[in-house]
Amino acid sequence: MELYDIAVIGGGINGAGIARDAAGRGLKVLLAEQNDFASATSSASTKLIHGGLRYLEYYEFRLVSEALAEREVMLNIAPHIIWPLEFVLPHEKHLRPAWMIRAGLFLYDHIGGRTSLPRSRSVKLAPDGHGAGLKPEFHRGFAYYDAWVDDARLVVLTLASARAHGASVHARTRCTGARREGDAWQVTLCDEVSGKESEIRARILVNAAGPWVKSLLERELKIESAGQVRLVKGSHIVVPRIHDRRYAYILQNPDRRVVFMIPYEREFTLIGTTDVQVTPQDLPAAISPDEVAYLCAAASRYSAREVTPDQVVWSYSGVRPLYDDGKADPSAITRDYVLLLDENGPPLLSVFGGKITTYRKLAEQVMQKLAHWIPAHRSWTHAEALPGGDFGGRAYLAVLAEFRARYPGLDPHWLARLLRRHGTLIEKILAGAKCEADLGENFGGGLYERELAYLAEYEWARSGDDVLWRRTKCGLHMSEAQRTRVAERLAGAR
């Protein structure tokens, strides 16, 4: 029976980050995910690497400071899938006074240390400028910067890095049980495709099961834990684009929540999110008609064009596994992470809460928590680019120009989209291609046979959903018949 230093249960962003960090320190690591990677919370975020401006109202200064510092790190190590995004906050003085917003933005500019992003400022809202797409009664606002991320690709590329450092990474592999035996955990794993069971041993077990963190403890591990999880659903809708500018809006709602309207996939606007408390019986998450109506109403308060449910072309929902700090308002529950260590025998570490922005820092904290059982190594993940992100200090546009010059026979706009997904790894997809015909079958939506084969071989993709909604967002640009063709092609390749 194979012995690992660390077994990680859960293939969302936290599990992926822990596996990568540990493998890069020379540890023998196994990661098991019951479904596809990033198939739950980690592909259902608002797609932001941010400090969380609104968290300042709840005095989450440490979390915001750490997240803003991490924003800078992530911009450096993943410039292909993370890039700066300007946000505009239309001002409504009856919701929050201008002095409060200015004070919050000043703190936001400085609390995270040095930043490469522009500072916040006041802006005039006009139809041909920062007020594009808004009702004409909004005249004044504030602008600041955060960063956009392709969240599901962040997970997959982090796992690809973990694998490159020696980790054994398994999708569709459920942990059906684990028990302490001597100085190690004996873990039973089930391949969800074949039904075959196997067993491994691990000196340390990490529970990074996200919304299932508590149920894994109680059902599969038979362990009582003092840690409690609050499941809060966040849903998003996608509608035809509200404006053609490159900035996003952050909207103040009368319930004191904020809702984002973000440019998405060139032709659309992403609107979210909600905060709805749910139970384990509500998993997997799905958007409700009430949530659709809420998001449409929030956007319509500001948008010059009314946003209605019939305009929704896609929606998604995720459940945030927040550490239960006793607050009644779901929006006020801390987004900070809590790491609970059980030392009653071979160590068990459970991850509660967390944000996609701070996943790398969370992984470092896990390594510190486990320092008694693992060799001492320096932190390293802040300095090594994720796969495809090795731009060598060059800007994205400079790298894009290089690939366009190298592949003059390919559509330059399509090359830009491919570079945003794969970074410098597109060389593996394009090698030798002179024209579109060399890319193989055109499935529509910007997806070609060569990329599909790459995703199946190198990124664990097995189903249509894996490719169309997680590894890429090509599904948004396809007909139902085209999406079915992709699913059939993958099924036929297995």
C-alpha positions as semicolon CSV with decimal commas, in nm:
position;residue;x (nm);y (nm);z (nm)
1;M;0,000;0,000;0,000
2;E;0,151;0,331;-0,111
3;L;0,246;0,579;0,162
4;Y;0,211;0,955;0,106
5;D;0,323;1,243;0,323
6;I;-0,005;1,428;0,268
7;A;-0,341;1,324;0,124
8;V;-0,568;1,616;0,029
9;I;-0,941;1,556;-0,008
10;G;-1,103;1,818;-0,229
11;G;-1,009;1,958;-0,570
12;G;-1,131;2,313;-0,538
13;I;-0,895;2,608;-0,515
14;N;-0,793;2,548;-0,154
15;G;-0,713;2,180;-0,205
16;A;-0,529;2,261;-0,528
17;G;-0,321;2,531;-0,359
18;I;-0,229;2,303;-0,068
19;A;-0,128;2,020;-0,300
20;R;0,087;2,252;-0,510
21;D;0,261;2,409;-0,211
22;A;0,330;2,075;-0,044
23;A;0,455;1,906;-0,362
24;G;0,689;2,195;-0,434
25;R;0,843;2,145;-0,089
26;G;0,941;1,793;-0,184
27;L;0,656;1,613;-0,008
28;K;0,484;1,310;-0,156
29;V;0,129;1,433;-0,216
30;L;-0,200;1,280;-0,331
31;L;-0,511;1,484;-0,409
32;A;-0,854;1,331;-0,467
33;E;-1,166;1,514;-0,590
34;Q;-1,505;1,342;-0,605
35;N;-1,615;1,521;-0,924
36;D;-1,436;1,735;-1,182
37;F;-1,189;1,987;-1,047
38;A;-1,349;2,325;-0,962
39;S;-1,692;2,173;-1,026
40;A;-1,850;2,338;-0,721
41;T;-1,767;2,665;-0,542
42;S;-1,438;2,733;-0,719
43;S;-1,596;2,775;-1,062
44;A;-1,894;2,971;-0,929
45;S;-1,728;3,285;-0,796
46;T;-1,768;3,643;-0,918
47;K;-1,434;3,589;-1,098
48;L;-1,243;3,848;-0,894
49;I;-0,904;3,867;-0,728
50;H;-0,985;4,142;-0,482
51;G;-0,948;4,263;-0,128
52;G;-1,320;4,288;-0,073
53;L;-1,401;4,657;-0,043
54;R;-1,726;4,592;0,141
55;Y;-1,547;4,381;0,407
56;L;-1,406;4,704;0,548
57;E;-1,755;4,783;0,678
58;Y;-1,734;4,466;0,889
59;Y;-1,385;4,560;1,019
60;E;-1,217;4,267;0,840
61;F;-0,894;4,465;0,813
62;R;-0,655;4,168;0,834
63;L;-0,845;3,979;0,563
64;V;-0,858;4,281;0,331
65;S;-0,490;4,359;0,385
66;E;-0,383;4,001;0,312
67;A;-0,611;3,978;0,010
68;L;-0,481;4,302;-0,142
69;A;-0,121;4,188;-0,095
70;E;-0,213;3,857;-0,259
71;R;-0,376;4,043;-0,547
72;E;-0,032;4,175;-0,639
73;V;0,126;3,831;-0,615
74;M;-0,143;3,674;-0,833
75;L;-0,112;3,941;-1,101
76;N;0,256;3,847;-1,124
77;I;0,234;3,466;-1,127
78;A;-0,073;3,428;-1,351
79;P;-0,083;3,724;-1,595
80;H;-0,259;3,514;-1,861
81;I;-0,571;3,441;-1,654
82;I;-0,563;3,738;-1,413
83;W;-0,561;4,101;-1,524
84;P;-0,649;4,448;-1,386
85;L;-1,012;4,558;-1,402
86;E;-1,146;4,906;-1,330
87;F;-1,460;4,933;-1,117
88;V;-1,699;5,227;-1,106
89;L;-1,921;5,285;-0,804
90;P;-2,212;5,520;-0,886
91;H;-2,278;5,735;-0,580
92;E;-2,611;5,741;-0,400
93;K;-2,573;5,960;-0,095
94;H;-2,879;5,820;0,084
95;L;-2,711;5,475;0,093
96;R;-2,354;5,569;0,187
97;P;-2,221;5,926;0,222
98;A;-1,938;6,035;-0,005
99;W;-1,695;6,086;0,285
100;M;-1,745;5,725;0,393
101;I;-1,675;5,594;0,043
102;R;-1,369;5,816;0,003
103;A;-1,235;5,702;0,339
104;G;-1,295;5,338;0,252
105;L;-1,124;5,372;-0,085
106;F;-0,826;5,554;0,070
107;L;-0,784;5,265;0,312
108;Y;-0,830;5,017;0,028
109;D;-0,556;5,191;-0,170
110;H;-0,302;5,165;0,111
111;I;-0,381;4,877;0,349
112;G;-0,231;4,609;0,124
113;G;0,110;4,772;0,078
114;R;0,266;4,857;-0,257
115;T;0,051;4,800;-0,563
116;S;0,098;4,821;-0,938
117;L;-0,266;4,922;-0,988
118;P;-0,385;5,285;-1,016
119;R;-0,526;5,457;-0,705
120;S;-0,895;5,529;-0,664
121;R;-1,044;5,860;-0,776
122;S;-1,370;6,049;-0,819
123;V;-1,524;6,038;-1,167
124;K;-1,806;6,210;-1,352
125;L;-2,060;5,971;-1,498
126;A;-2,151;6,035;-1,862
127;P;-2,302;5,814;-2,134
128;D;-1,981;5,827;-2,337
129;G;-1,756;5,760;-2,038
130;H;-1,775;5,610;-1,692
131;G;-2,153;5,622;-1,696
132;A;-2,196;5,414;-2,013
133;G;-2,508;5,202;-1,992
134;L;-2,637;5,375;-1,677
135;K;-2,949;5,582;-1,622
136;P;-2,884;5,953;-1,682
137;E;-2,972;6,052;-1,324
138;F;-2,639;5,911;-1,199
139;H;-2,388;6,194;-1,229
140;R;-2,106;6,117;-0,987
141;G;-1,910;5,812;-0,889
142;F;-1,581;5,666;-0,772
143;A;-1,338;5,446;-0,963
144;Y;-1,086;5,196;-0,829
145;Y;-0,903;4,885;-0,950
146;D;-0,912;4,518;-0,861
147;A;-0,841;4,216;-1,081
148;W;-1,038;3,968;-1,289
149;V;-0,965;3,592;-1,277
150;D;-1,078;3,288;-1,472
151;D;-1,147;3,096;-1,151
152;A;-1,183;2,742;-1,287
153;R;-0,865;2,779;-1,493
154;L;-0,684;2,901;-1,182
155;V;-0,772;2,570;-1,014
156;V;-0,670;2,354;-1,310
157;L;-0,340;2,536;-1,365
158;T;-0,259;2,517;-0,994
159;L;-0,319;2,142;-1,010
160;A;-0,108;2,115;-1,324
161;S;0,174;2,284;-1,130
162;A;0,121;2,041;-0,840
163;R;0,146;1,750;-1,084
164;A;0,462;1,896;-1,238
165;H;0,612;1,901;-0,888
166;G;0,531;1,533;-0,840
167;A;0,182;1,530;-0,687
168;S;-0,057;1,246;-0,774
169;V;-0,377;1,423;-0,881
170;H;-0,709;1,239;-0,927
171;A;-1,044;1,372;-1,047
172;R;-1,370;1,177;-1,003
173;T;-1,220;0,995;-0,706
174;R;-1,429;0,992;-0,390
175;C;-1,295;0,942;-0,040
176;T;-1,534;0,679;0,099
177;G;-1,361;0,639;0,433
178;A;-1,047;0,704;0,634
179;R;-0,923;0,583;0,969
180;R;-0,615;0,621;1,182
181;E;-0,391;0,314;1,189
182;G;-0,066;0,349;1,381
183;D;0,126;0,652;1,262
184;A;-0,073;0,708;0,941
185;W;-0,419;0,742;0,792
186;Q;-0,558;0,456;0,586
187;V;-0,773;0,619;0,318
188;T;-1,021;0,438;0,094
189;L;-1,076;0,592;-0,248
190;C;-1,338;0,502;-0,509
191;D;-1,301;0,575;-0,880
192;E;-1,642;0,723;-0,963
193;V;-1,614;0,617;-1,329
194;S;-1,514;0,251;-1,289
195;G;-1,640;0,195;-0,934
196;K;-1,305;0,042;-0,839
197;E;-1,184;0,098;-0,482
198;S;-0,825;0,139;-0,370
199;E;-0,646;0,222;-0,047
200;I;-0,352;0,445;0,031
201;R;-0,176;0,551;0,349
202;A;-0,089;0,909;0,441
203;R;0,101;1,054;0,734
204;I;-0,122;1,366;0,722
205;L;-0,481;1,407;0,602
206;V;-0,612;1,745;0,482
207;N;-0,987;1,798;0,456
208;A;-1,038;2,066;0,191
209;A;-1,382;1,944;0,084
210;G;-1,538;2,291;0,072
211;P;-1,915;2,272;0,129
212;W;-1,867;1,907;0,228
213;V;-1,598;1,979;0,490
214;K;-1,829;1,899;0,783
215;S;-2,002;1,601;0,624
216;L;-1,664;1,445;0,535
217;L;-1,563;1,471;0,900
218;E;-1,883;1,317;1,029
219;R;-1,969;1,057;0,764
220;E;-1,645;0,932;0,609
221;L;-1,404;1,004;0,896
222;K;-1,648;0,945;1,187
223;I;-1,499;1,242;1,374
224;E;-1,679;1,503;1,581
225;S;-1,542;1,853;1,530
226;A;-1,606;2,177;1,714
227;G;-1,586;2,366;1,386
228;Q;-1,917;2,464;1,229
229;V;-1,976;2,560;0,868
230;R;-2,240;2,802;0,738
231;L;-2,339;2,730;0,379
232;V;-2,423;3,049;0,189
233;K;-2,528;3,029;-0,174
234;G;-2,414;3,292;-0,421
235;S;-2,577;3,302;-0,763
236;H;-2,496;3,491;-1,082
237;I;-2,671;3,562;-1,409
238;V;-2,528;3,639;-1,753
239;V;-2,715;3,873;-1,989
240;P;-2,632;4,044;-2,323
241;R;-2,379;4,317;-2,253
242;I;-2,510;4,635;-2,093
243;H;-2,226;4,851;-2,226
244;D;-1,919;4,805;-2,446
245;R;-1,658;4,955;-2,211
246;R;-1,387;4,760;-2,030
247;Y;-1,483;4,855;-1,677
248;A;-1,724;4,700;-1,430
249;Y;-1,984;4,853;-1,201
250;I;-2,021;4,791;-0,831
251;L;-2,378;4,879;-0,734
252;Q;-2,513;4,970;-0,393
253;N;-2,840;4,798;-0,315
254;P;-3,102;4,931;-0,067
255;D;-3,043;4,621;0,151
256;R;-2,681;4,747;0,188
257;R;-2,542;4,460;-0,015
258;V;-2,342;4,526;-0,330
259;V;-2,399;4,373;-0,671
260;F;-2,143;4,364;-0,951
261;M;-2,203;4,416;-1,325
262;I;-1,891;4,291;-1,500
263;P;-1,797;4,269;-1,871
264;Y;-1,795;3,898;-1,954
265;E;-1,680;3,702;-2,258
266;R;-1,687;4,008;-2,487
267;E;-2,060;3,987;-2,563
268;F;-2,213;3,963;-2,215
269;T;-2,245;4,115;-1,869
270;L;-2,207;3,908;-1,553
271;I;-2,434;4,016;-1,265
272;G;-2,393;3,888;-0,908
273;T;-2,403;3,785;-0,639
274;T;-2,668;3,680;-0,388
275;D;-2,628;3,566;-0,027
276;V;-2,877;3,292;0,061
277;Q;-2,828;3,056;0,353
278;V;-2,876;2,690;0,252
279;T;-2,839;2,344;0,402
280;P;-2,637;2,038;0,291
281;Q;-2,960;1,900;0,142
282;D;-2,958;2,191;-0,107
283;L;-2,635;2,071;-0,271
284;P;-2,554;2,092;-0,556
285;A;-2,656;2,456;-0,572
286;A;-2,901;2,596;-0,827
287;I;-3,027;2,949;-0,878
288;S;-3,386;3,019;-0,773
289;P;-3,640;3,240;-0,951
290;D;-3,626;3,477;-0,653
291;E;-3,251;3,518;-0,696
292;V;-3,289;3,588;-1,068
293;A;-3,552;3,851;-0,987
294;Y;-3,329;4,004;-0,716
295;L;-3,029;4,038;-0,949
296;C;-3,239;4,175;-1,235
297;A;-3,396;4,434;-1,002
298;A;-3,057;4,535;-0,860
299;A;-2,912;4,586;-1,207
300;S;-3,226;4,763;-1,335
301;R;-3,202;5,025;-1,060
302;Y;-2,892;5,152;-1,239
303;S;-2,902;5,025;-1,596
304;A;-3,051;5,246;-1,866
305;R;-3,188;4,928;-2,021
306;E;-3,412;4,725;-1,794
307;V;-3,270;4,384;-1,712
308;T;-3,535;4,112;-1,707
309;P;-3,531;3,735;-1,644
310;D;-3,602;3,656;-2,009
311;Q;-3,266;3,812;-2,103
312;V;-3,067;3,563;-1,894
313;V;-2,857;3,343;-2,125
314;W;-2,677;3,151;-1,850
315;S;-2,666;3,135;-1,473
316;Y;-2,464;2,955;-1,212
317;S;-2,461;2,908;-0,837
318;G;-2,200;2,814;-0,582
319;V;-2,207;2,753;-0,209
320;R;-1,952;2,930;0,010
321;P;-1,848;2,708;0,303
322;L;-1,806;2,991;0,556
323;Y;-1,682;2,937;0,907
324;D;-1,982;2,991;1,134
325;D;-1,897;3,289;1,354
326;G;-2,252;3,325;1,485
327;K;-2,360;3,627;1,282
328;A;-2,725;3,619;1,172
329;D;-2,678;3,816;0,846
330;P;-2,520;3,592;0,578
331;S;-2,347;3,896;0,425
332;A;-2,179;3,974;0,758
333;I;-2,030;3,626;0,814
334;T;-1,653;3,637;0,788
335;R;-1,496;3,541;0,455
336;D;-1,173;3,467;0,639
337;Y;-1,047;3,111;0,664
338;V;-1,010;2,897;0,976
339;L;-0,775;2,597;0,992
340;L;-0,864;2,337;1,256
341;L;-0,595;2,084;1,348
342;D;-0,683;1,751;1,510
343;E;-0,372;1,596;1,667
344;N;-0,542;1,291;1,819
345;G;-0,308;1,056;1,636
346;P;-0,183;1,117;1,282
347;P;-0,276;1,480;1,212
348;L;-0,597;1,587;1,041
349;L;-0,631;1,945;0,922
350;S;-0,971;2,079;0,812
351;V;-1,017;2,397;0,609
352;F;-1,321;2,614;0,684
353;G;-1,403;2,919;0,474
354;G;-1,159;3,113;0,260
355;K;-1,160;3,324;-0,057
356;I;-1,023;3,242;-0,397
357;T;-0,799;3,550;-0,367
358;T;-0,618;3,416;-0,060
359;Y;-0,592;3,048;-0,152
360;R;-0,212;3,063;-0,195
361;K;-0,165;3,228;0,143
362;L;-0,403;2,976;0,300
363;A;-0,184;2,695;0,164
364;E;0,123;2,854;0,322
365;Q;-0,062;2,875;0,655
366;V;-0,150;2,506;0,625
367;M;0,219;2,425;0,581
368;Q;0,299;2,630;0,891
369;K;0,030;2,448;1,090
370;L;0,185;2,116;0,987
371;A;0,547;2,225;1,041
372;H;0,590;1,980;1,332
373;W;0,539;1,682;1,096
374;I;0,704;1,798;0,773
375;P;1,060;1,910;0,686
376;A;1,129;2,282;0,705
377;H;1,115;2,451;0,367
378;R;1,086;2,812;0,261
379;S;0,771;2,941;0,098
380;W;0,801;2,931;-0,279
381;T;0,465;2,967;-0,454
382;H;0,480;3,348;-0,460
383;A;0,779;3,336;-0,694
384;E;0,700;3,065;-0,950
385;A;0,454;3,141;-1,227
386;L;0,162;2,912;-1,282
387;P;0,183;2,705;-1,603
388;G;0,158;2,937;-1,903
389;G;0,224;3,250;-1,696
390;D;0,598;3,272;-1,760
391;F;0,583;3,601;-1,949
392;G;0,935;3,697;-1,843
393;G;0,825;4,037;-1,717
394;R;0,660;4,125;-2,048
395;A;0,308;4,262;-2,071
396;Y;0,030;4,045;-2,209
397;L;0,008;4,254;-2,528
398;A;0,378;4,203;-2,598
399;V;0,342;3,826;-2,561
400;L;0,032;3,833;-2,781
401;A;0,218;4,027;-3,051
402;E;0,490;3,762;-3,048
403;F;0,246;3,477;-3,103
404;R;0,056;3,668;-3,370
405;A;0,384;3,717;-3,555
406;R;0,466;3,348;-3,514
407;Y;0,126;3,235;-3,641
408;P;0,025;3,493;-3,905
409;G;-0,220;3,253;-4,072
410;L;-0,443;3,224;-3,764
411;D;-0,719;3,465;-3,661
412;P;-0,551;3,725;-3,434
413;H;-0,866;3,771;-3,222
414;W;-0,892;3,398;-3,164
415;L;-0,523;3,386;-3,071
416;A;-0,590;3,652;-2,806
417;R;-0,865;3,441;-2,651
418;L;-0,647;3,129;-2,659
419;L;-0,359;3,314;-2,493
420;R;-0,598;3,426;-2,216
421;R;-0,678;3,062;-2,146
422;H;-0,338;2,898;-2,181
423;G;-0,069;3,164;-2,179
424;T;0,259;3,046;-2,328
425;L;0,130;2,687;-2,322
426;I;-0,057;2,761;-2,646
427;E;0,260;2,648;-2,820
428;K;0,159;2,290;-2,730
429;I;-0,175;2,344;-2,902
430;L;-0,058;2,537;-3,205
431;A;0,277;2,376;-3,288
432;G;0,313;2,362;-3,665
433;A;-0,028;2,517;-3,741
434;K;-0,021;2,740;-4,049
435;C;-0,392;2,803;-4,101
436;E;-0,732;2,731;-3,948
437;A;-0,759;2,394;-4,122
438;D;-0,455;2,274;-3,925
439;L;-0,651;2,315;-3,599
440;G;-0,885;2,027;-3,682
441;E;-1,261;2,026;-3,647
442;N;-1,421;2,362;-3,565
443;F;-1,681;2,291;-3,296
444;G;-1,796;2,655;-3,286
445;G;-1,757;2,918;-3,016
446;G;-1,381;2,937;-3,075
447;L;-1,316;2,572;-2,984
448;Y;-1,113;2,355;-3,222
449;E;-1,014;1,991;-3,219
450;R;-0,654;2,061;-3,120
451;E;-0,755;2,246;-2,804
452;L;-1,015;1,984;-2,715
453;A;-0,752;1,710;-2,741
454;Y;-0,515;1,916;-2,528
455;L;-0,777;1,967;-2,256
456;A;-0,850;1,595;-2,246
457;E;-0,484;1,491;-2,236
458;Y;-0,335;1,752;-2,005
459;E;-0,622;1,905;-1,805
460;W;-0,832;1,604;-1,696
461;A;-1,136;1,706;-1,909
462;R;-1,379;1,420;-1,975
463;S;-1,724;1,572;-2,029
464;G;-1,883;1,852;-2,227
465;D;-1,937;2,056;-1,911
466;D;-1,570;2,019;-1,815
467;V;-1,467;2,182;-2,143
468;L;-1,750;2,422;-2,226
469;W;-1,813;2,578;-1,883
470;R;-1,495;2,523;-1,680
471;R;-1,178;2,479;-1,894
472;T;-1,326;2,735;-2,135
473;K;-1,647;2,937;-2,160
474;C;-1,698;2,842;-2,525
475;G;-2,041;2,704;-2,436
476;L;-2,172;3,059;-2,410
477;H;-2,093;3,116;-2,777
478;M;-2,235;2,788;-2,908
479;S;-2,568;2,647;-3,014
480;E;-2,714;2,349;-2,832
481;A;-2,624;2,128;-3,127
482;Q;-2,261;2,242;-3,112
483;R;-2,242;2,178;-2,737
484;T;-2,385;1,830;-2,791
485;R;-2,123;1,761;-3,059
486;V;-1,843;1,842;-2,813
487;A;-1,992;1,610;-2,549
488;E;-2,029;1,331;-2,804
489;R;-1,672;1,376;-2,925
490;L;-1,536;1,347;-2,570
491;A;-1,752;1,045;-2,497
492;G;-1,630;0,877;-2,814
493;A;-1,265;0,942;-2,722
494;R;-1,290;0,750;-2,394
